[in-house]
Amino acid sequence: MAISNLLYRIYERRLARELTGQPLPRHIGVMVDGNRRWARDMGLTDPNDGHRAGAKHIERFLGWCDELGVEHVTIWLLSTENLSRPKDQLDPLLDIIDELAGELSDDDQPWQLRMVGALDLLPEDHQNALKHAQQRTADKRGMQVNLAVCYGGQREIADAVRSFMLEQAATGASLEQAAEAIDADSIARHLYMTGQPDPDLVIRTSGEQRISGFLLWQSAYSEFYFCDSNWPDFRRVDFLRAVRSFATRDRRYGK
């Protein structure tokens, strides 16, 4: 075991050296998938133990991103579809998310939190907990950490179009005028993460190779990296491999 740990650390340091001078992502999106499978593989009877382990792992991951100088991280914690889960599954998960947001917003944490998603779909106490965590970090100048809760890419685009149309109506524009004015930039201004760069790299754990509606609009030219490890088992070496893969790709943005 000691020898394998030593070899692991040597390989990890080598990967980190290989990234020196390479183009690195400014914004990383993460689909933290496989918590329930991890719990099952570990022989745990409560799948929420997997979510708790996954939540604890997020702070480690943010530390790795900080070390590389990543400016924005978006972590998908709960989809709009997840709201249809039975109450005995959903309620503990919401509590875990609240606790995570609270820990990430502690005074000794450097990050600025931003909640992205349809929070109005949540019970009021959970809305308040997440909004409070965001407010606590409003004056921090560290890495921007977006927690995607009640998030769905299709809903985000629909919400953005709805917001644009209401904005146009407030100016007295007719439906025809609003339709004429709409374009990609006008929709982008009304997305949940407006003002932030689109994700350069999107990582999904657990071996699933689909985006499931995550950042549908923003990921048009993102690079994707799929890892077989379940999220609680996602190691720093896996993270460095993902970033190394990103650094070697030729990003042409469709040109």
WOFENFEN-V757105 format. One record per pair of residues at least 12 apart in sequence whose C-alpha atoms are under 6 Angstrom apart, sorted by sequence separation. I is the first residue (numbers start at 1). J is the second residue. D is the distance in Angstrom with one decimal. If there is no record, write none. Layout:
i=I j=J d=D
i=I j=J d=D
//
This chain:
i=36 j=50 d=5.2
i=35 j=50 d=4.5
i=35 j=51 d=5.3
i=35 j=54 d=6.0
i=114 j=134 d=5.6
i=198 j=218 d=5.2
i=207 j=227 d=5.5
i=113 j=134 d=5.1
i=201 j=222 d=5.5
i=203 j=224 d=6.0
i=205 j=226 d=6.0
i=207 j=228 d=3.9
i=200 j=222 d=4.8
i=201 j=223 d=4.8
i=202 j=224 d=4.9
i=203 j=225 d=4.9
i=204 j=226 d=5.0
i=205 j=227 d=4.8
i=206 j=228 d=4.8
i=199 j=222 d=6.0
i=201 j=224 d=5.8
i=203 j=226 d=5.9
i=205 j=228 d=5.9
i=206 j=229 d=5.0
i=205 j=229 d=5.7
i=206 j=230 d=4.2
i=112 j=137 d=5.0
i=205 j=230 d=5.6
i=161 j=187 d=6.0
i=205 j=231 d=5.6
i=160 j=187 d=5.7
i=105 j=133 d=5.5
i=112 j=140 d=5.4
i=112 j=142 d=5.9
i=160 j=190 d=4.7
i=102 j=133 d=5.6
i=111 j=142 d=4.5
i=115 j=146 d=5.7
i=117 j=148 d=5.7
i=160 j=191 d=5.3
i=101 j=133 d=5.9
i=105 j=137 d=5.9
i=110 j=142 d=5.0
i=111 j=143 d=5.1
i=112 j=144 d=4.9
i=113 j=145 d=4.9
i=114 j=146 d=4.7
i=115 j=147 d=5.0
i=116 j=148 d=4.8
i=117 j=149 d=5.3
i=118 j=150 d=5.3
i=221 j=253 d=5.8
i=112 j=145 d=6.0
i=113 j=146 d=5.8
i=117 j=150 d=5.1
i=117 j=151 d=4.3
i=26 j=70 d=4.9
i=29 j=73 d=5.7
i=26 j=71 d=5.2
i=27 j=72 d=4.5
i=28 j=73 d=4.9
i=29 j=74 d=4.6
i=30 j=75 d=4.9
i=31 j=76 d=5.3
i=27 j=73 d=5.6
i=29 j=75 d=6.0
i=153 j=213 d=4.7
i=152 j=213 d=5.9
i=153 j=214 d=5.4
i=153 j=215 d=5.3
i=153 j=216 d=5.1
i=80 j=150 d=4.5
i=72 j=143 d=5.8
i=74 j=145 d=5.9
i=77 j=148 d=5.7
i=78 j=149 d=4.7
i=79 j=150 d=4.7
i=80 j=151 d=5.4
i=71 j=143 d=5.0
i=72 j=144 d=4.7
i=73 j=145 d=5.0
i=74 j=146 d=4.5
i=75 j=147 d=5.2
i=76 j=148 d=4.6
i=77 j=149 d=5.6
i=78 j=150 d=5.2
i=79 j=151 d=4.7
i=80 j=152 d=5.6
i=72 j=145 d=5.9
i=75 j=148 d=5.8
i=79 j=152 d=5.7
i=116 j=192 d=5.6
i=28 j=199 d=5.3
i=27 j=199 d=4.6
i=30 j=202 d=5.7
i=33 j=205 d=5.3
i=34 j=206 d=4.9
i=27 j=200 d=5.5
i=28 j=201 d=4.9
i=29 j=202 d=4.5
i=30 j=203 d=4.8
i=31 j=204 d=4.7
i=33 j=206 d=5.6
i=28 j=202 d=5.7
i=30 j=204 d=5.9
i=25 j=200 d=5.4
i=54 j=232 d=4.9
i=34 j=230 d=4.5
i=34 j=231 d=5.5
i=33 j=231 d=5.6
i=32 j=231 d=5.4
i=23 j=247 d=5.4
i=12 j=237 d=5.5
i=22 j=247 d=6.0
//
